Amino acid sequence: MELLNAIPAWLIIGVLIVIILTIIAMAVAYFKNRSVEDIRTDVYQLILKAEHMYEESGSGKQKMKWVVSQARKLLPTWLQALLSEETLENIIQAWFDGVKDLLDDGKMNHSEK
């Protein structure tokens, strides 16, 4: 703790700014090469694969867990560190709900519920 107190506050703030800017630059580079639509398409493919792998009734949680674990592997390591498994699961669930909504009547109108 004494070592931390010996470091000037401006230096700590400067290092934090550099780290944040580096993360932002890496995110921009990643999303420049891969659009959200590309990532979403990969996740949809994983969902379809899970549907065929786990055909038994009541295996929804198992399917989702598998999809999240596989989708996580598609992300760069730095993004895996920033994005919690729970957050990724929520994103994938929202995409899945959107697909179900679109498929039930061809419209995105929350009619699947």
C-alpha positions as MATLAB code, in Angstrom:
seq = 'MELLNAIPAWLIIGVLIVIILTIIAMAVAYFKNRSVEDIRTDVYQLILKAEHMYEESGSGKQKMKWVVSQARKLLPTWLQALLSEETLENIIQAWFDGVKDLLDDGKMNHSEK';
ca = [
       0.000    0.000    0.000;
       2.914    2.335    0.700;
       4.124    1.792   -2.843;
       0.753    2.889   -4.204;
       0.836    6.023   -2.043;
       4.309    6.838   -3.393;
       3.037    6.955   -6.993;
       1.730   10.383   -8.002;
      -1.999   10.566   -8.738;
      -1.379   12.117  -12.176;
       0.674    9.059  -13.165;
      -2.052    6.630  -12.079;
      -4.672    8.661  -13.957;
      -2.431    8.772  -17.033;
      -1.924    5.006  -17.001;
      -5.672    4.440  -16.621;
      -6.372    6.754  -19.564;
      -3.849    4.868  -21.713;
      -5.445    1.540  -20.757;
      -8.953    2.811  -21.556;
      -7.832    4.244  -24.895;
      -6.103    0.966  -25.752;
      -9.277   -1.007  -25.001;
     -11.335    1.384  -27.127;
      -8.850    1.115  -30.002;
      -8.917   -2.685  -29.803;
     -12.728   -2.675  -29.795;
     -12.837   -0.394  -32.834;
     -10.348   -2.617  -34.673;
     -12.311   -5.760  -33.808;
     -15.671   -4.345  -34.876;
     -14.116   -2.883  -38.026;
     -13.179   -6.406  -39.106;
     -16.381   -8.042  -37.843;
     -19.744   -6.366  -37.761;
     -22.347   -7.082  -35.112;
     -24.315   -8.820  -37.871;
     -21.381  -11.179  -38.521;
     -21.183  -12.015  -34.834;
     -24.951  -12.452  -34.599;
     -24.904  -14.801  -37.611;
     -22.246  -16.927  -35.906;
     -24.374  -17.057  -32.752;
     -27.468  -18.060  -34.758;
     -25.450  -20.909  -36.255;
     -24.468  -22.006  -32.756;
     -28.129  -21.911  -31.673;
     -29.098  -24.130  -34.615;
     -26.283  -26.542  -33.823;
     -27.381  -26.701  -30.183;
     -30.962  -27.436  -31.266;
     -29.719  -30.479  -33.169;
     -27.286  -31.603  -30.466;
     -29.747  -31.416  -27.576;
     -33.055  -32.688  -28.903;
     -34.543  -33.831  -25.590;
     -37.324  -31.764  -24.056;
     -36.413  -29.389  -21.258;
     -32.791  -28.948  -22.333;
     -33.104  -25.205  -22.975;
     -30.704  -24.171  -20.201;
     -28.179  -26.750  -21.357;
     -28.455  -25.474  -24.932;
     -28.003  -21.857  -23.829;
     -25.007  -22.732  -21.678;
     -23.376  -24.495  -24.623;
     -24.125  -21.623  -27.025;
     -22.710  -19.049  -24.592;
     -19.531  -21.087  -24.032;
     -19.013  -21.528  -27.782;
     -19.815  -17.886  -28.576;
     -17.352  -16.773  -25.922;
     -14.605  -18.705  -27.711;
     -15.292  -16.681  -30.870;
     -14.448  -13.440  -29.072;
     -10.906  -12.127  -28.745;
      -9.330  -12.723  -25.349;
      -9.470   -9.072  -24.329;
     -13.210   -8.941  -25.045;
     -13.766  -12.178  -23.130;
     -12.151  -10.490  -20.134;
     -14.427   -7.444  -20.406;
     -17.678   -9.263  -21.161;
     -19.065  -11.417  -18.372;
     -20.703  -14.727  -19.189;
     -23.980  -13.389  -17.785;
     -23.860  -10.321  -20.042;
     -23.110  -12.462  -23.078;
     -25.986  -14.772  -22.163;
     -28.343  -11.776  -21.894;
     -27.259  -10.519  -25.319;
     -27.724  -13.942  -26.896;
     -31.104  -14.370  -25.206;
     -32.258  -11.005  -26.588;
     -31.171  -12.026  -30.098;
     -32.926  -15.390  -29.705;
     -36.118  -13.706  -28.480;
     -35.966  -11.387  -31.494;
     -35.729  -14.334  -33.867;
     -38.677  -16.063  -32.193;
     -40.692  -12.854  -32.430;
     -39.881  -12.457  -36.117;
     -40.720  -16.077  -36.908;
     -44.156  -16.169  -35.282;
     -45.811  -13.616  -37.571;
     -43.029  -12.061  -39.653;
     -42.928   -8.880  -37.540;
     -40.843   -7.606  -34.658;
     -43.772   -6.767  -32.388;
     -43.258   -8.831  -29.202;
     -46.125  -11.119  -30.189;
     -44.219  -14.304  -29.301;
     -45.060  -13.942  -25.601;
];
